[in-house]
Amino acid sequence: MSRLPDTSLTAALASPAGRQSFGWGQDRHLLADIYDAINQNTRATGNWGKKGPPKLPSWPRPSSKTTAPVKATVASLFNKLNRR
C-alpha cells in the first residue's frame, strides 16, 4: 500500500473517514486549509464597524466516522468466524 496514490479508494478506506475521503489527497487538504486561512485573514483585517465580522463558512471536509465501540464476546467472534 506504500505506492498507491493518496487519492485512491484503498487509501480512503484505510483512513478514519472511510469512503468519504475518496479523492482527498494532500493537495486537496492543503487547498481547503488555504481557503480557510484566507477567510480568517479576511475576518481579522476587515473594517466591519459595529456589526462585527461575518461568519464565513469553512470548506467542507470529510468527517471521521463516529461509531460507538462494539462490545464483542468470544462467543460472538467465534460465531462470526465459523459462518459459511
N, C-alpha and C positions, 0 to 999 in steps of 0.2 A: 504494500500500500504506500510505500515511500515515493513511488514515481507517478502516482496518479495526480492529476491536476486538482487544485483545491476547490474547483467548481463542479467536480464530478458527483454523481449521485452516491457513490460508495463513500466518499469523504463526508458528504452531507449526512448520510445515515449513521456514520460513526460519531458525529458531533452531538452535543447535548440537545440542540434544537431539532435534530432529526431532519425530516424531509422538507421542512420549511426553509432550511438554509441551503437548499439546492440552488446552485448558481451564484452563491455568495462567496466570492473569493476575497483575497486580501485587498485587491483593487476596489472592490465594491464597498467593503467595510471602510477603507480609507476615504472614499468619496462621500460616504454618509457622515463620517466624522468631520470632514471639511465643511460640508453643508451645515452641520450643527454649530461648528465653530464660527462660521460667517454669521449665522443667526444670532449667536450670543454676542458677537462683536457689534452687530447692528443694534441690539438692545442696550448694550453698555454705552455706546458712544452717541446714540441718537439724542436729539433735542426734543423731548417728548412733552415738556411743560408740566402742567399739573395733573394731566391724565395718567402719566406714567407710561412705561414701555408696554407695548402689546405683547401678548403671549404668542410667540412664533412656534409653530409645530416642528417637532424634530422629525428626522427622516425615519420612516417605518423600517424596523429591523426584524429579523426572525427571532421569535422568543423561544426560550428553552422550555422544554416540557416540564410541567409542574404536576407530577403524579404522586399520589400518596404511596408510601412504601408498602409493598405487598408482604403480608405475613405468610411465609411458606413453612410447611411442616415437612418432615422427612417422608411421611406417607404421601402427601400431595406431590412432592417431587418424584417419588418412586412411581406413582401412577402416571404422571406425565411422560416419564421416560419409557415406560413399558407399553404405552398405547401404540397400536399398529393399525 
